[in-house]
Amino acid sequence: MQWTLIIPLKSLARAKSRLSDTAADGLRPSLALAFAQDTVAAALASPAVGDVAVVTGDELAGRELATLGARIVADEPGGGLNAALAHAAAVVRAVSPACPVAALNADLPALRPFELARVLDAAAEFPRAFLADAATIGTTLLAAAPGRELLPAFGPRSRARHHDSGARELLLDAVDSVRQDVDTGADLRAALALGVGPRTAAVAARLLIPGQ
């Protein structure tokens, strides 16, 4: 079974503010775009993925990610992350009503295609399922089987919220690259240790990162 992934991306100018201790204002948009590019490229290379839809209102990001093969969905509701995901899921399902869909974070620069496939294969066993992030507080992936609503509840403490919504938590080992999102300098160091994609590596080379 091949999945359609929905990847949300906010305006690059507003992205990754928590990286201010690691990246200057002028570099954070470039980092956010690089994260998304490496995430999308790895997702499209996964054998479990048939399509990637990026929901964004950022024109530059939309153009760059479309060149990688992503479908771009306009962030029409403008009501925040969960509204954007619900809107994109509806757009995807209007074309392919029977497809399984999964929301995936845009800041997984170390993503490995076959680790993502393991997660999606496990998610296929349940009506809805999610994977907690490396910090075990948030969520990096939320999946919904055909005919099931995604019901995204991303944001602070989303692991608990997705659990409370009835989604099954996926307890898998050896999928670190799918868990390692990047919000802080420490997260970026952890992602670099795993091995990031080429675009993130190029931008990160311009940073002075303690411990690297």
C-alpha positions in Angstrom: 0.0 0.0 0.0 1.4 3.4 -1.0 0.7 6.4 1.1 0.1 10.1 0.3 2.1 12.2 2.7 1.0 15.7 3.7 3.9 17.9 4.8 3.0 21.3 6.3 5.4 24.2 5.9 4.8 27.7 7.4 6.2 30.9 5.9 10.0 30.6 5.7 10.4 34.1 7.2 8.6 32.9 10.4 10.1 29.4 10.6 12.5 28.0 13.2 12.5 31.0 15.6 13.8 28.6 18.3 17.0 28.2 16.4 17.9 31.8 17.1 20.8 30.7 19.4 22.3 28.7 16.5 21.4 30.5 13.3 21.1 34.2 12.6 17.9 35.7 11.3 19.2 35.7 7.7 20.0 32.0 7.8 17.0 30.5 9.5 14.7 30.7 6.4 17.4 28.9 4.4 17.7 26.2 7.0 13.9 25.8 7.1 13.8 25.4 3.3 16.7 23.0 3.4 15.0 20.9 6.1 11.9 20.7 4.0 13.8 19.9 0.8 15.7 17.0 2.3 12.5 15.8 4.0 10.5 15.8 0.8 13.3 14.2 -1.2 13.7 11.4 1.2 9.9 10.9 1.5 9.5 10.6 -2.3 12.3 8.0 -2.3 10.5 5.8 0.2 9.0 2.7 -1.3 5.9 3.1 0.8 5.1 6.6 -0.5 3.2 7.3 -3.7 2.7 11.0 -3.5 3.8 14.0 -1.4 1.5 17.0 -0.9 3.1 20.1 0.7 0.7 22.5 2.2 2.2 26.0 2.3 1.5 29.6 1.6 5.2 30.4 1.0 5.7 30.9 -2.7 9.5 30.3 -2.7 9.1 27.1 -0.8 6.3 26.0 -3.1 8.4 26.5 -6.2 11.4 24.7 -4.8 9.5 21.7 -3.4 7.5 21.4 -6.6 10.8 20.9 -8.5 11.5 17.9 -6.4 8.2 16.3 -7.4 5.9 17.4 -4.5 2.3 18.5 -5.1 1.7 22.0 -3.7 -1.6 22.6 -1.8 -2.3 26.3 -0.9 -2.8 26.9 2.8 -6.2 28.4 2.1 -7.7 28.3 5.6 -4.8 30.3 7.1 -6.0 28.9 10.5 -2.8 27.3 11.7 -1.1 23.9 11.4 -4.0 21.6 12.2 -6.4 23.5 9.9 -3.8 23.4 7.1 -3.4 19.6 7.5 -7.2 19.0 7.6 -7.6 21.1 4.5 -4.8 19.3 2.6 -6.2 15.9 3.6 -9.6 16.9 2.2 -7.9 18.1 -1.1 -6.0 14.8 -1.4 -9.0 12.7 -0.6 -11.2 14.6 -3.1 -9.0 13.2 -5.8 -8.2 9.8 -4.3 -10.8 9.0 -1.7 -9.5 5.6 -0.9 -5.9 6.5 -0.3 -4.2 6.3 3.1 -2.8 9.6 4.2 -0.2 10.6 6.8 1.0 14.0 8.0 4.7 14.3 8.3 6.8 17.1 9.8 8.8 19.2 7.4 11.8 19.4 9.6 13.2 15.9 9.4 16.5 16.6 7.5 18.0 13.2 8.5 15.0 11.2 7.2 15.8 7.8 5.7 13.4 6.4 3.1 13.4 2.8 4.4 12.9 3.9 8.0 9.9 5.9 6.9 8.6 2.8 5.1 8.9 0.8 8.3 6.8 3.4 10.1 4.2 3.5 7.4 4.0 -0.2 7.1 3.4 -0.4 10.9 0.8 2.4 10.7 -1.1 0.4 8.1 -2.2 -2.0 10.8 -4.4 0.6 12.5 -7.2 3.0 11.7 -5.1 5.9 12.9 -1.5 5.8 14.3 1.2 8.2 15.2 5.0 8.3 15.9 6.3 10.3 18.8 9.3 12.6 18.3 12.8 12.1 19.7 11.8 14.1 22.8 8.8 11.8 23.4 6.5 14.8 23.8 5.5 15.8 20.3 4.6 13.9 17.1 6.4 13.6 13.8 4.0 11.5 11.9 0.2 10.9 12.1 -1.4 8.4 9.8 -5.0 7.6 8.8 -6.2 4.5 6.9 -8.5 4.7 3.9 -11.9 6.0 5.0 -10.6 7.4 8.3 -10.2 11.1 9.1 -6.7 12.3 10.0 -7.9 14.4 12.9 -4.6 16.2 13.5 -3.8 17.6 16.9 -0.3 18.9 16.5 1.2 21.5 18.7 2.4 21.4 22.4 2.3 17.9 23.9 0.8 16.5 20.7 1.9 12.9 21.7 -0.6 13.0 24.5 -3.3 14.6 22.4 -3.0 12.2 19.6 -3.1 9.3 22.1 -6.2 10.8 23.7 -7.8 11.1 20.3 -7.7 7.3 19.9 -4.7 7.1 17.6 -2.3 4.1 18.3 1.2 5.0 19.2 3.8 3.2 17.1 6.5 1.8 19.4 9.3 1.1 16.9 13.1 1.0 17.3 15.7 1.9 14.7 13.6 4.7 13.1 15.5 7.5 14.7 15.5 9.5 11.5 11.7 9.7 11.4 11.7 10.9 15.0 14.4 13.5 14.9 12.7 16.8 14.1 14.6 20.0 14.5 13.4 22.9 16.6 16.5 23.8 18.7 20.3 23.8 18.3 20.5 20.6 20.3 18.0 19.0 17.8 20.1 20.2 14.9 23.3 18.6 16.4 21.4 15.4 16.9 20.2 15.4 13.3 23.7 16.1 12.0 25.0 13.2 14.1 22.5 10.9 12.3 23.5 12.3 8.9 21.4 14.9 7.2 20.5 15.4 3.5 22.7 17.4 1.2 20.8 20.7 1.3 20.8 20.8 5.1 24.5 19.9 5.2 25.3 22.7 2.9 23.5 25.4 4.9 24.7 23.9 8.3 28.2 24.2 7.0 27.7 28.0 7.3 26.9 27.8 11.0 29.1 27.7 14.0 27.5 24.9 16.0 29.0 24.0 19.4 29.9 20.3 19.5 30.4 20.0 15.8 
